[in-house]
Amino acid sequence: MERPFDDEGVTCSVCHSIESVETRGIGSYTLAPPAILVRADGTRVRDASDREIRGDLDAHRRAVMRPLLKTPEFCAACHKAAVVTELNRRKWLRSFSVYDEGRRRTRASSG
């Protein structure tokens, strides 16, 4: 059975639903229903029409461009991966870690 959005993969709402992260990778984040608008008084609006969003772009920007989304730790929640023991029946293996590699380069250039 085909459903709408089946072929879209990771959509905007996935990343914008992330409330907190850890740098362990492999999806180390906590999801919550995303706000579409955050009013000046802090009120979170989860359901809004396109017209309401276009009518208050500042409120939409506050909702979707939270400071967390601009941190390397946010990226590390997904872009740091490993093959866990349960998958290879041998041992835990780091597959890639863009976050750790970037941190090493940053420390080396500043030190």
Residue pairs with C-beta under 8 A, 6 or more apart in sequence:
5 11
12 64
13 34
14 31
15 69
16 34
16 63
16 64
16 69
17 31
17 32
17 33
17 34
18 29
18 30
18 31
18 68
18 69
18 74
18 77
19 29
19 30
19 31
19 32
19 68
20 29
20 30
20 68
21 28
21 29
21 30
21 68
21 73
21 74
21 76
21 77
22 28
22 29
22 73
22 77
23 73
23 76
23 77
23 80
23 99
24 80
25 76
25 77
25 78
25 79
25 80
25 81
25 82
25 97
25 99
26 78
26 80
26 81
26 82
26 84
27 77
27 78
28 76
28 77
29 77
29 78
33 46
34 46
34 63
34 64
35 44
35 45
35 46
35 63
36 45
36 46
36 47
36 48
36 53
36 60
36 63
36 64
37 44
37 45
37 48
37 52
37 53
37 56
37 59
37 60
37 62
37 63
38 44
38 45
38 59
38 62
38 63
39 45
39 56
39 59
40 58
40 59
44 63
45 52
45 59
45 63
53 60
68 74
72 99
72 102
72 103
73 99
75 98
75 99
76 97
76 98
76 99
76 100
79 96
79 97
79 98
79 99
80 96
80 97
80 98
80 99
80 100
81 94
81 95
81 96
81 97
82 92
82 93
82 94
82 95
83 92
83 93
83 95
84 92
85 91
85 92
